[in-house]
Every structure is written in C-alpha cells, then in structure tokens.
Amino acid sequence: MLKIPIGELSEVMVGLVLKRKEAEIDQGKIYHYRSLTMKSFNSEGWIDQNYLDTFEGSEHLSDRYLCLENDVVIKLTPPYTAVGIDKDLSGCVVPSQFAIVRCNTKIVNPYYLSLYLNSTRVKKLISLGATGITVPMLKTGTLRNIEVPIPTAEKQYKVAEIGKLVVQERHLLYKLISAKEKYYEALTEALTMEEEK
C-alpha cells in the first residue's frame, strides 16, 4: 500500500499564540471567537464543547489560526490526541498548544487521518520524536514526516465511519459515567442528611 508523508497530504500549521492577538480592554472594535482549550480536548478523540473558551481578538483572524471543517487538530503535548473537525467546531481559534493539519481531501479523509494518528503505534512514534524534558512537545517537522498508508477513498471512508461510531460510543459512555457519578453523589448526600436528622 502506498504511504505518503503528512507534509505531502496536507498543510501543517501551529496554532496562534493568543497573547499576540488579544484585544486590549479600552480597544474599540473587538472580534469574538470560540477557542479550543487543553481541557476541551478529550483523550478519547473528541472535543467537549462545554470547555471551549471565548477569545476576544484585536483583529479579524486569518483562517490560518482557525479550525475549519475537514481539518485535523492535534494536541502537541501528551497524549497527542488528534480530532477531525466537523462544521459545529469550524471557526474556533486554535491556540499554539495545537497544530492544524489542513488535509487535501482528494487524497486523504480527515477522519481516517485522525484515527490513524490516534493509533497506539503512531502515538509511540510521535513520543519518540517529541522533544523536551518536562513536557515532551511534538514538533511540526516530526508530524509532517509521519507516513500514512493511503488505501482507496472507499476504504478510508469505511474506516473513518467506524472510527466516528467508536468515538460516539466512548462519548456516550463518558456521559453515562458522569451522570451516574452525579446520581451516586446526590444519593449519598441525601442519605447522609437523613441520618443527621
């Protein structure tokens, strides 16, 4: 199977250093954006919109700093999670702790690519290429050089759809666990209060 480096399949860009484009308090016109955060990136492969921030910019931002539909955004620090961007998240500011992989969708399906980047084997490869003692950072050069096996468009689509279902299932399980924890906490509190009476 043909393998192509990510750098030949896409444009790879580091996100925005937010301080550089942040609006001043006394500034006249302010541009409002939603912004990805470290907390919004779930290690299981989705973005939790409850943890997006609001970014107030000093100017209209170029698409170079925004995630667009069919981009893949990858966290540059462990666990190096990659997420395919859908239309709901299009237009969010991508901070410098992430890289944007803007895919040539004629060659690679972005959801197939994000699934491939989240595989255990590729994450190990990324870890080996990461630099830094305290927090090992993924370099864009390392990301560009990762070779991706390119099956037919049909096969990529099928793999991507299965990957989306897996992520949806994990997300639902995560929500169920959170709801159960809140229920058990409320139940414990109710029982404790009853005992105190």
C-alpha positions, 0 to 999 in steps of 0.5 A: 500500500502506498504511504505518503508523508503528512507534509505531502497530504496536507498543510501543517500549521501551529496554532496562534499564540493568543497573547499576540492577538488579544484585544486590549480592554479600552480597544474599540472594535473587538472580534469574538471567537470560540477557542479550543482549550487543553481541557476541551480536548478529550483523550478519547478523540473528541472535543467537549464543547462545554470547555471551549473558551471565548477569545476576544481578538484585536483583529479579524483572524486569518483562517490560518489560526482557525479550525475549519471543517475537514481539518485535523487538530492535534494536541502537541503535548501528551497524549497527542490526541488528534480530532477531525473537525466537523462544521459545529467546531469550524471557526474556533481559534486554535491556540499554539498548544495545537497544530492544524493539519489542513488535509487535501481531501482528494487524497486523504479523509480527515477522519481516517487521518485522525484515527490513524494518528490516534493509533497506539503505534503512531502515538509511540512514534510521535513520543519518540520524536517529541522533544523536551524534558518536562513536557515532551512537545511534538514538533511540526517537522516530526508530524509532517514526516509521519507516513500514512498508508493511503488505501482507496477513498472507499476504504478510508471512508469505511474506516473513518465511519467506524472510527466516528461510531467508536468515538460516539460510543466512548462519548456516550459512555463518558456521559453515562459515567458522569451522570451516574457519578452525579446520581451516586453523589446526590444519593449519598448526600441525601442519605447522609442528611437523613441520618443527621436528622 
